[in-house]
Amino acid sequence: MKAYDVESKLEIERELISGGYRYICGVDEVGRGPLAGPVVCAAVIMPLDDIIEGIDDSKKLSPQRRENLSAKILERAIACRICRVEPQIIDEINILEATKLCMKNAVEGLSVAPDFVITDGNMTLDISLPQRSFVKGDARSYTIGAASIAAKVYRDGLMKEYAEIYPQYGFERNAGYGTAEHIAAMQKYGLCPIHRRSFTRKWQ
């Protein structure tokens, strides 16, 4: 197994610390692409002297590994906030604006105010704090990776709860994404209240 390269994961954070910043907040989202369910964002400030080995882009990790790491992240975080924006708002303002709103809410809801915010992708948030965005940030940054794991585990758990309410769509397996099973169920049963109407026009 390849050794966990702590220093490469902390390169962005160390650069910011050397610039005088103390509380660095990583932000990431999950659920921009699904046909159903909310978009979920996590904002985390992690202690950088007590590293959790294995934190990476959540998509590279097995579900069990993500769950184990998420529990450690939530336990050790200096501050963590997970927010969601529901399908009705996504339909109203579009998924990009909904994602930015979700990230903003997560950052502004932290119990400890960050000094600097780093986000995955190419996002500029409507916040008063200094910020930078990094493409593939969830794989490059320890803090953004931690946010990606926390958001993914939260959303997957939420979609399993929705699967109990709307069992015909297989949300526990597809998390709302447009799998063949999910699309076939939409064609057979129509849409349920958590479907994004702006994403599912052809099945309405």
Sequence and secondary structure as in RCSB ss.txt:
>XXXX:A:sequence
MKAYDVESKLEIERELISGGYRYICGVDEVGRGPLAGPVVCAAVIMPLDDIIEGIDDSKKLSPQRRENLSAKILE
RAIACRICRVEPQIIDEINILEATKLCMKNAVEGLSVAPDFVITDGNMTLDISLPQRSFVKGDARSYTIGAASIA
AKVYRDGLMKEYAEIYPQYGFERNAGYGTAEHIAAMQKYGLCPIHRRSFTRKWQ
>XXXX:A:secstr
     HHHHTHHHHHHHHTT   EEEEEEE SS SBS EEEEEEE  TTS  TT   GGGS HHHHHHHHHHHHH
H SEEEEEEE HHHHHHH HHHHHHHHHHHHHHT SS  SEEEEESS   S SS EEEETTHHHH HHHHHHHHH
HHHHHHHHHHHHHHHSGGG HHHHTT   HHHHHHHHHH   TTB TTT GGG 
